[in-house]
């Protein structure tokens, strides 16, 4: 079976988004529970201001690996960029509690909200 995963990463880095999304889609059709493909497609969605789609992919990845703090960090970022601060805070706290070092922007939001671990 052809490995479709490295192709969209290269295309993502070179900003060839349509091709990257097509290749992520192909990889996920072949292997629907491929968390890295879900995560990286979500990152590409975030970079293209497609936050609902990013949140959907990250939620699917979290369903598969609920103890992965990195996934919560990215989903918190997508929520924050979409203006859903409360959801961002919840996910940022989960990421921190799982031992993941969250992004500085999320850390600042937690401090502003006075959120406790």
ChimeraX attribute file (.defattr): number of C-alpha atoms within 10 A of each C-alpha:
attribute: neighborCount
match mode: 1-to-1
recipient: residues
	/A:1	4
	/A:2	6
	/A:3	10
	/A:4	18
	/A:5	19
	/A:6	14
	/A:7	14
	/A:8	27
	/A:9	20
	/A:10	12
	/A:11	16
	/A:12	21
	/A:13	11
	/A:14	10
	/A:15	15
	/A:16	13
	/A:17	18
	/A:18	12
	/A:19	14
	/A:20	25
	/A:21	20
	/A:22	14
	/A:23	22
	/A:24	27
	/A:25	19
	/A:26	17
	/A:27	22
	/A:28	19
	/A:29	11
	/A:30	14
	/A:31	11
	/A:32	14
	/A:33	16
	/A:34	17
	/A:35	20
	/A:36	14
	/A:37	25
	/A:38	25
	/A:39	23
	/A:40	22
	/A:41	27
	/A:42	29
	/A:43	24
	/A:44	24
	/A:45	20
	/A:46	22
	/A:47	15
	/A:48	12
	/A:49	14
	/A:50	16
	/A:51	22
	/A:52	15
	/A:53	17
	/A:54	27
	/A:55	25
	/A:56	14
	/A:57	23
	/A:58	27
	/A:59	19
	/A:60	19
	/A:61	23
	/A:62	20
	/A:63	12
	/A:64	13
	/A:65	13
	/A:66	14
	/A:67	15
	/A:68	16
	/A:69	23
	/A:70	22
	/A:71	29
	/A:72	28
	/A:73	25
	/A:74	25
	/A:75	29
	/A:76	29
	/A:77	28
	/A:78	28
	/A:79	23
	/A:80	19
	/A:81	15
	/A:82	16
	/A:83	11
	/A:84	13
	/A:85	19
	/A:86	15
	/A:87	16
	/A:88	25
	/A:89	23
	/A:90	15
	/A:91	23
	/A:92	31
	/A:93	24
	/A:94	23
	/A:95	23
	/A:96	17
	/A:97	13
	/A:98	15
	/A:99	13
	/A:100	17
	/A:101	15
	/A:102	21
	/A:103	14
	/A:104	9
	/A:105	10
	/A:106	21
	/A:107	17
	/A:108	11
	/A:109	17
	/A:110	20
	/A:111	11
	/A:112	9
	/A:113	12
	/A:114	9
	/A:115	13
	/A:116	7
	/A:117	9
